[in-house]
Amino acid sequence: MNDPDTLHLYVYCKNNPINYVDPSGHKYSPKKAADYGYKYGVHPNPKYREYTRDEGGDCTNFVSQCVHAGGKKMNRPRGPLTPKTDGVSIYWYAIKTNGSWSISVPWRSVIKFYSYWKWHGAKTIVKNKFSDIEKKFKIGDIVQLHRANKWYHSVIISRKINGEYRYAGHTNNHSKNPVKKLKDNSDKWRIIRIQ
């Protein structure tokens, strides 16, 4: 009964689908995602695998954890997890079985994460000027950075302190960096707003 995909949606929203009510908390929460980012931005959650810089960094693995903490269910194949299923872009998961991790490409890749969530209904906003994208930020937004013809980094907007948005991220671990730091060394930014 705790799996939202198994619920009868008409009854689930108290027979009022027009004014959708979510009394059990199965709906996605950007705030919960942001809170996870703030909590584990500096000190990674030991329940998950952490990628080193030599492995390409941990940024998108971390924002996937945030999204999962916000209420998005992992999407995995029905059969056994293998390196082949890990490489398929239609799944999104990080699962440890018998001491070994199976992690899908969209869970850990900047580009594949974007494609997966865009396909699953996320709103996306892309801007060439930082001042334009900064005006669009909301708590819980995933922000990706671009330079040299490549999307290369993912962070989450974790807080608003004294009127200024802050972000959390991994590779260089932090939980409340000022968003102005996202301007450096990038020529384009995109928001992935998961709903």
Backbone as numpy.savetxt, mean C-alpha at the origin, in Angstrom:
# Nx Ny Nz CAx CAy CAz Cx Cy Cz
-17.07 -16.50 8.69 -17.88 -15.29 8.69 -17.03 -14.02 8.69
-15.75 -14.09 9.00 -14.92 -12.89 9.02 -14.37 -12.52 7.65
-14.65 -13.31 6.65 -14.18 -13.04 5.30 -15.22 -12.17 4.59
-14.91 -10.87 4.30 -15.91 -9.99 3.71 -16.39 -10.46 2.35
-15.59 -11.24 1.63 -16.02 -11.71 0.31 -17.16 -12.72 0.40
-17.38 -13.30 1.59 -18.43 -14.31 1.74 -19.74 -13.72 2.25
-19.76 -12.43 2.54 -20.94 -11.82 3.12 -21.96 -11.44 2.05
-23.23 -11.55 2.39 -24.30 -11.10 1.52 -24.32 -9.58 1.64
-23.97 -8.87 0.57 -23.74 -7.43 0.66 -24.99 -6.64 1.01
-26.16 -7.09 0.64 -27.37 -6.36 0.99 -27.61 -6.42 2.50
-27.49 -7.61 3.07 -27.67 -7.77 4.50 -26.49 -7.13 5.25
-25.30 -7.29 4.70 -24.08 -6.77 5.33 -24.19 -5.28 5.60
-24.84 -4.54 4.70 -24.97 -3.10 4.91 -26.34 -2.76 5.49
-26.84 -3.64 6.33 -28.08 -3.44 7.09 -29.27 -3.13 6.19
-29.35 -3.85 5.07 -30.45 -3.70 4.12 -30.58 -2.28 3.58
-29.48 -1.54 3.57 -29.49 -0.16 3.09 -28.28 0.07 2.17
-28.29 -0.54 0.99 -27.11 -0.43 0.13 -26.89 0.98 -0.43
-27.90 1.82 -0.41 -27.72 3.19 -0.91 -26.84 3.99 0.04
-27.08 3.85 1.32 -26.30 4.60 2.32 -25.27 3.72 3.00
-24.78 2.71 2.31 -23.80 1.71 2.78 -23.23 1.96 4.17
-23.53 1.06 5.06 -23.03 1.11 6.42 -22.10 -0.10 6.61
-21.00 0.10 7.31 -20.04 -0.98 7.52 -19.81 -1.19 9.02
-20.78 -1.79 9.72 -20.67 -1.89 11.16 -19.54 -2.78 11.65
-19.04 -3.71 10.84 -18.03 -4.66 11.31 -16.60 -4.27 10.98
-16.39 -3.19 10.23 -15.04 -2.75 9.94 -14.37 -3.46 8.79
-15.12 -4.19 7.94 -14.49 -4.88 6.81 -14.10 -3.92 5.69
-14.62 -2.71 5.71 -14.30 -1.74 4.67 -12.86 -1.25 4.84
-12.21 -0.90 3.73 -10.83 -0.42 3.78 -10.73 0.90 4.55
-9.71 1.02 5.38 -9.49 2.22 6.18 -8.11 2.82 5.87
-8.07 3.94 5.12 -6.79 4.62 4.89 -6.10 5.02 6.19
-6.90 5.36 7.21 -6.31 5.75 8.50 -5.58 4.58 9.15
-6.19 3.38 9.10 -5.51 2.21 9.67 -4.23 1.89 8.90
-4.27 2.07 7.59 -3.07 1.86 6.78 -1.98 2.86 7.18
-2.38 4.12 7.34 -1.43 5.17 7.74 -0.88 4.93 9.15
-1.75 4.49 10.06 -1.31 4.20 11.43 -0.28 3.08 11.45
-0.49 2.06 10.62 0.49 0.98 10.52 1.82 1.54 10.01
1.76 2.39 8.99 2.98 3.00 8.46 3.72 3.79 9.51
2.99 4.55 10.29 3.59 5.35 11.36 4.22 4.45 12.42
3.51 3.38 12.78 4.00 2.47 13.83 5.25 1.70 13.40
5.26 1.22 12.14 6.35 0.35 11.69 7.31 1.01 10.70
7.21 2.31 10.53 8.08 3.00 9.59 9.55 2.93 9.97
9.83 3.13 11.25 11.23 3.13 11.71 11.69 1.72 12.05
10.88 1.00 12.78 11.22 -0.37 13.21 10.26 -1.35 12.53
10.74 -2.06 11.50 9.87 -2.95 10.73 9.17 -4.01 11.58
7.98 -4.37 11.14 7.21 -5.42 11.80 7.94 -6.75 11.61
8.33 -7.41 12.70 9.08 -8.67 12.58 8.26 -9.82 12.00
6.95 -9.63 11.86 6.11 -10.70 11.30 6.25 -10.79 9.78
6.93 -9.81 9.17 7.10 -9.80 7.71 8.57 -9.87 7.33
8.82 -10.35 6.14 10.17 -10.35 5.58 10.53 -8.92 5.23
11.78 -8.56 5.43 12.27 -7.23 5.06 13.33 -7.38 3.97
13.18 -6.64 2.88 14.13 -6.68 1.77 15.25 -5.68 2.02
16.48 -6.09 1.71 17.63 -5.20 1.87 17.75 -4.30 0.63
18.59 -3.30 0.74 18.85 -2.41 -0.40 19.42 -3.21 -1.58
20.28 -4.20 -1.29 20.86 -5.03 -2.35 19.81 -5.87 -3.08
18.68 -6.12 -2.43 17.59 -6.88 -3.04 16.58 -5.97 -3.73
16.89 -4.69 -3.80 15.98 -3.74 -4.44 15.22 -2.87 -3.46
15.44 -3.06 -2.18 14.78 -2.24 -1.16 13.47 -2.82 -0.69
12.95 -2.20 0.36 11.77 -2.72 1.05 10.54 -1.82 0.91
10.63 -0.78 0.08 9.58 0.25 0.08 8.19 -0.28 -0.27
8.06 -1.03 -1.33 6.72 -1.47 -1.75 6.23 -2.64 -0.90
7.14 -3.48 -0.43 6.78 -4.51 0.54 6.14 -3.85 1.76
6.73 -2.75 2.20 6.21 -2.04 3.37 4.84 -1.41 3.10
4.67 -0.72 1.98 3.35 -0.11 1.73 2.29 -1.19 1.51
2.67 -2.34 0.99 1.70 -3.45 0.89 1.26 -3.90 2.28
2.19 -3.96 3.21 1.82 -4.29 4.60 0.82 -3.26 5.14
1.07 -1.98 4.84 0.17 -0.91 5.29 -1.22 -1.10 4.71
-1.29 -1.38 3.42 -2.58 -1.57 2.74 -3.30 -2.78 3.35
-2.57 -3.84 3.60 -3.17 -5.02 4.23 -3.70 -4.67 5.63
-2.93 -3.91 6.40 -3.37 -3.48 7.73 -4.60 -2.58 7.65
-4.75 -1.87 6.52 -5.92 -1.03 6.31 -7.17 -1.82 5.97
-7.04 -3.11 5.73 -8.21 -3.94 5.52 -8.28 -4.67 4.20
-7.30 -4.49 3.32 -7.34 -5.21 2.04 -6.83 -6.63 2.26
-7.63 -7.56 1.82 -7.33 -8.98 1.96 -6.28 -9.41 0.93
-5.37 -10.28 1.36 -4.42 -10.84 0.40 -5.17 -11.64 -0.66
-4.64 -11.60 -1.86 -5.23 -12.31 -2.99 -4.21 -13.35 -3.44
-4.50 -14.60 -3.19 -3.55 -15.67 -3.51 -4.23 -16.75 -4.33
-3.46 -17.55 -5.04 -4.07 -18.65 -5.80 -4.63 -19.71 -4.85
-5.56 -20.48 -5.36 -6.17 -21.53 -4.54 -5.21 -22.69 -4.28
-4.32 -22.94 -5.19 -3.39 -24.06 -5.06 -2.14 -23.68 -4.27
-1.12 -24.50 -4.37 0.12 -24.24 -3.63 0.85 -23.01 -4.17
1.56 -22.35 -3.27 2.37 -21.19 -3.65 3.72 -21.68 -4.14
4.14 -21.18 -5.29 5.41 -21.58 -5.89 6.09 -20.34 -6.44
7.38 -20.42 -6.81 8.01 -19.28 -7.46 7.25 -18.81 -8.71
6.60 -19.76 -9.40 5.82 -19.40 -10.58 4.61 -18.55 -10.20
3.86 -18.94 -9.16 2.71 -18.13 -8.75 3.16 -16.80 -8.16
4.32 -16.77 -7.48 4.84 -15.51 -6.93 5.07 -14.49 -8.03
5.40 -14.96 -9.24 5.70 -14.07 -10.35 4.49 -13.63 -11.16
3.30 -14.10 -10.79 2.09 -13.75 -11.54 1.52 -12.44 -10.99
1.21 -11.52 -11.89 0.78 -10.18 -11.49 -0.66 -10.06 -11.02
-1.44 -11.12 -11.10 -2.84 -11.02 -10.68 -3.03 -11.30 -9.19
-1.95 -11.70 -8.50 -2.05 -11.99 -7.07 -1.32 -10.93 -6.26
-1.73 -10.81 -4.99 -1.12 -9.84 -4.07 -1.06 -10.51 -2.70
0.11 -10.96 -2.29 0.23 -11.67 -1.02 1.68 -11.72 -0.53
1.82 -11.95 0.77 3.10 -12.25 1.42 2.78 -13.27 2.51
3.17 -14.51 2.29 2.78 -15.61 3.17 4.01 -16.45 3.52
4.16 -16.72 4.80 5.27 -17.57 5.26 4.72 -18.96 5.55
5.32 -19.95 4.90 4.90 -21.34 5.07 6.13 -22.19 5.33
6.12 -22.93 6.43 7.25 -23.80 6.79 8.59 -23.05 6.77
8.59 -21.83 7.28 9.81 -21.04 7.38 10.26 -20.36 6.10
9.50 -20.50 5.03 9.88 -19.93 3.74 8.81 -18.94 3.27
9.26 -17.80 2.73 8.34 -16.78 2.26 7.93 -16.96 0.81
6.66 -16.76 0.53 6.12 -16.64 -0.83 5.55 -15.24 -0.91
6.10 -14.42 -1.80 5.69 -13.02 -1.91 5.46 -12.71 -3.39
4.26 -12.27 -3.70 3.92 -11.98 -5.10 4.62 -10.71 -5.57
4.82 -10.63 -6.87 5.49 -9.46 -7.45 4.72 -8.16 -7.16
3.38 -8.11 -7.29 2.69 -6.86 -6.97 2.81 -6.43 -5.50
3.10 -7.36 -4.61 3.29 -7.02 -3.19 4.59 -6.23 -3.01
5.60 -6.49 -3.85 6.94 -5.92 -3.60 7.50 -5.06 -4.71
6.85 -4.97 -5.86 7.37 -4.20 -6.99 6.61 -2.88 -7.15
7.34 -1.79 -7.28 6.72 -0.47 -7.46 5.74 -0.48 -8.62
6.19 -0.92 -9.78 5.37 -0.86 -10.98 4.20 -1.85 -10.92
4.45 -3.06 -10.47 3.39 -4.07 -10.42 2.36 -3.75 -9.33
2.78 -3.13 -8.22 1.85 -2.68 -7.19 0.86 -1.69 -7.80
1.39 -0.72 -8.52 0.54 0.28 -9.19 -0.46 -0.39 -10.14
0.03 -1.27 -10.99 -0.84 -1.94 -11.96 -1.92 -2.76 -11.26
-1.55 -3.49 -10.22 -2.50 -4.33 -9.49 -3.62 -3.48 -8.90
-3.26 -2.40 -8.19 -4.28 -1.61 -7.51 -5.09 -0.75 -8.48
-4.48 -0.32 -9.56 -5.26 0.40 -10.57 -6.31 -0.55 -11.16
-5.93 -1.77 -11.43 -6.85 -2.78 -11.95 -7.96 -3.08 -10.94
-7.65 -2.93 -9.64 -8.62 -3.21 -8.58 -9.32 -1.95 -8.08
-9.37 -0.91 -8.90 -10.23 0.25 -8.62 -9.62 1.41 -7.88
-8.32 1.41 -7.64 -7.72 2.56 -6.96 -7.79 3.80 -7.86
-7.97 4.93 -7.23 -7.92 6.21 -7.96 -6.44 6.59 -8.08
-6.03 7.06 -9.24 -4.63 7.45 -9.42 -4.57 8.91 -9.89
-3.55 9.60 -9.41 -3.30 10.99 -9.78 -1.81 11.10 -10.09
-1.46 11.64 -11.23 -0.06 11.80 -11.64 0.18 13.29 -11.92
1.30 13.82 -11.39 1.65 15.23 -11.63 3.15 15.36 -11.89
3.49 16.35 -12.72 4.89 16.65 -13.04 5.47 17.71 -12.11
4.61 18.44 -11.42 5.07 19.47 -10.48 4.72 19.03 -9.06
5.71 19.07 -8.19 5.47 18.62 -6.82 4.39 19.46 -6.13
4.39 20.76 -6.38 3.39 21.62 -5.74 1.97 21.20 -6.13
1.80 20.66 -7.33 0.47 20.20 -7.77 0.06 18.90 -7.07
0.99 17.97 -6.91 0.64 16.69 -6.27 0.48 16.87 -4.77
1.28 17.74 -4.18 1.22 17.96 -2.73 -0.18 18.43 -2.30
-0.83 19.21 -3.13 -2.18 19.70 -2.82 -3.22 18.58 -2.79
-2.90 17.45 -3.38 -3.85 16.34 -3.50 -3.71 15.30 -2.39
-2.63 15.37 -1.60 -2.37 14.34 -0.60 -3.50 14.21 0.42
-3.74 12.95 0.83 -4.64 12.62 1.93 -3.97 11.55 2.77
-4.35 11.49 4.04 -3.83 10.45 4.93 -4.14 9.08 4.32
-3.14 8.22 4.27 -3.30 6.86 3.74 -3.01 6.72 2.27
-2.76 7.83 1.57 -2.38 7.74 0.16 -1.03 7.05 0.01
-0.92 6.21 -1.01 0.38 5.67 -1.40 0.92 6.64 -2.45
2.16 7.05 -2.30 2.79 7.97 -3.25 4.00 7.26 -3.84
4.10 7.31 -5.17 5.25 6.72 -5.86 6.03 7.82 -6.57
7.35 7.65 -6.61 8.26 8.64 -7.16 8.88 8.13 -8.45
9.17 9.07 -9.36 9.69 8.75 -10.69 10.95 9.58 -10.96
11.92 8.96 -11.62 13.09 9.68 -12.14 13.77 8.79 -13.18
14.46 9.43 -14.09 15.22 8.71 -15.12 14.36 7.64 -15.81
13.15 8.03 -16.22 12.25 7.14 -16.95 11.81 5.90 -16.18
11.78 5.99 -14.84 11.42 4.82 -14.05 10.71 5.24 -12.76
9.62 4.54 -12.44 8.99 4.66 -11.12 9.83 3.81 -10.18
10.34 4.43 -9.10 11.37 3.75 -8.31 11.12 3.63 -6.81
10.11 4.29 -6.25 9.97 4.27 -4.79 8.51 4.45 -4.40
8.11 3.80 -3.29 6.75 3.90 -2.75 6.80 4.28 -1.28
5.90 5.20 -0.88 5.75 5.59 0.53 4.26 5.73 0.82
3.92 5.94 2.09 2.53 6.18 2.48 2.45 7.47 3.27
1.42 8.26 3.00 1.18 9.48 3.79 0.64 9.02 5.14
1.42 9.27 6.19 1.13 8.67 7.49 0.51 9.63 8.51
0.74 10.92 8.37 0.29 11.87 9.38 0.15 13.25 8.77
-0.55 14.11 9.51 -0.56 15.54 9.24 -0.23 16.20 10.57
0.93 16.84 10.64 1.40 17.45 11.88 1.60 18.93 11.61
0.95 19.76 12.42 1.02 21.23 12.27 0.72 21.65 10.83
-0.30 21.04 10.25 -0.73 21.41 8.90 0.12 20.86 7.77
1.14 20.07 8.09 2.03 19.53 7.05 1.92 18.01 7.01
1.72 17.49 5.80 1.67 16.04 5.64 3.06 15.44 5.85
3.05 14.23 6.42 4.27 13.46 6.67 4.10 12.09 6.01
5.23 11.46 5.74 5.15 10.14 5.12 6.03 9.14 5.85
5.65 7.86 5.69 6.40 6.74 6.24 6.87 5.89 5.07
8.03 5.26 5.25 8.54 4.40 4.20 9.71 3.58 4.66
10.05 2.61 3.83 11.20 1.74 4.11 12.25 1.89 3.01
13.32 1.25 3.22 14.62 1.27 2.56 15.47 2.25 3.36
15.08 3.52 3.42 15.57 4.44 4.46 14.39 4.57 5.41
14.42 3.84 6.51 13.23 3.71 7.35 12.89 5.01 8.07
11.60 5.40 7.98 11.10 6.59 8.65 9.58 6.50 8.79
9.03 7.26 9.73 7.58 7.20 9.96 6.88 8.53 9.80
7.62 9.64 9.84 6.96 10.95 9.75 7.85 12.01 9.10
8.48 11.66 8.00 9.28 12.64 7.25 8.36 13.67 6.60
8.78 14.93 6.56 7.99 15.94 5.84 7.90 15.59 4.35
6.72 15.76 3.76 6.54 15.40 2.36 7.43 16.20 1.43
7.90 17.36 1.84 8.79 18.16 1.00 10.02 17.37 0.57
10.42 16.39 1.39 11.58 15.57 1.04 11.33 14.69 -0.17
10.05 14.46 -0.51 9.72 13.66 -1.69 10.03 14.40 -2.99
10.25 15.70 -2.88 10.52 16.53 -4.06 11.92 16.27 -4.62
12.86 15.98 -3.74 14.26 15.81 -4.13 14.44 14.60 -5.06
15.22 14.78 -6.08 15.64 13.71 -6.99 14.50 13.02 -7.74
13.36 13.66 -7.88 12.24 13.08 -8.62 11.70 14.10 -9.60
11.16 13.60 -10.73 10.62 14.51 -11.73 9.13 14.30 -11.97
8.55 13.32 -11.26 7.13 13.02 -11.40 6.69 12.26 -10.15
5.40 12.42 -9.79 4.85 11.76 -8.61 3.47 11.24 -8.94
3.10 10.12 -8.32 1.72 9.65 -8.49 1.17 9.17 -7.16
-0.12 9.42 -6.99 -0.87 8.96 -5.84 -1.65 7.73 -6.25
-1.64 6.73 -5.38 -2.51 5.57 -5.53 -3.44 5.63 -4.33
-4.69 5.97 -4.58 -5.67 6.11 -3.49 -6.57 4.89 -3.49
-6.28 3.97 -2.58 -7.02 2.72 -2.48 -8.30 2.95 -1.70
-9.39 2.36 -2.21 -10.69 2.61 -1.59 -11.31 1.31 -1.11
